Each structure stands twice: as structure tokens, then as C-alpha cells.
Amino acid sequence: MATILKSGERNFKENPNRVDHFKLFTDMSRVDKGVEPENLNFDVRRLDPGEFCSAYHFHRYAEELFVMLSGSATLRTPKGLEIVKEGDLIFFEKGETGAHQLYNHTIEPCTYLDIRTFIGYDVCEYPDSNKIYLAPSAEIFRKDSTVEYFAGEKDILDVWKELKSK
């Protein structure tokens, strides 16, 4: 069934748990109409002046496409900074080369359609803060706390003996 999300029915709400300079608004009309995509996730976003869309990040298992609907913003990628504006399409491949962040450098809000693939899970990395975010569980870890695969696995025979004795 087709669901039409009319432009005149946008219902922008601030994303919860945001901090200063990261106040992103999402159009809730998709949710209001019960649209729950499985593999092709999308949101219309509004970025007010002086705000960043998110922390600088990339996805390990998702591709993303921004369609600039109105206004202008500065895009940060591994190649540097570039101005994007209404009508521009911006594709982010998965992996480090697809790292991105938008900043609204103007005095007017900008809106964009954020389309991303979703295969049931994703891992986002944040190069500036050395964090890893697991989706959909929303767990966040520091990347510099990596350990060897068998770390903590010594004494496995003792663990099995204890299990057998129960």
C-alpha cells in the first residue's frame, strides 16, 4: 500500500537526548501514519542555524543518501568541507570514506531527506571521539578498549566443570 506524506503535514520534533549544537528535528509524519520500513529507512530532517546534524561518523553496514530539500549547509567529509544546497544529492558509502556531518552555517533552517539502508543492525564509528555505536541496541563503547578474541577465556575447563556439576 502506498502512503503519502504530504509536505503541508510535516510535524517536526526535536530528537530526544540531544545537547547544545546538536539539535536536530525529525518529521514525525511517517511515524504518525504508521510507516515502519524494514530495509530502506528514511526521515525528513530540519537543521536550524548553528546546529550540527550529528557527531562526525560513518556506518559500517549502511549506505546513506541526503537529498537537500531547502536551504544550505556545510558538509564535512574525509575530503574536507563543502557547501551543499537545495537540490543537491549526497551519497555516503559505508566505511571510513563515507564519514559525514552537516552543519547549518546559515541564518535559515535547512531541510533534507535522509535515506539509509538498514539490514537489521549497524555499527557507527565516531572518529573524533573514538566511539562505536551499535544499532539497534543503542550501546556505545570506546574503540580504544578493544581486546584480543580469547581475552578472559582462560580457565574454560573450570567453567565447564562447574556447569556440569549443577
URGIJO-V865558 format. One record per helix or strand. SS is the DSSP state (@ for helix, = for strand). FROM is the first residue (numbers start at 0). TO is the last residue. If there is no record, write none. Layout:
# URGIJO-V865558
ss=<SS	SS>
from=<FROM	FROM>
to=<TO	TO>
This chain:
# URGIJO-V865558
ss=<@	=	=	@	=	=	=	=	=	=	=	@	=	=	=	=	=	@	@>
from=<6	11	23	28	39	51	56	63	71	79	88	95	99	109	121	130	138	142	155>
to=<8	13	26	31	46	51	58	69	76	84	91	97	102	116	125	134	141	144	163>
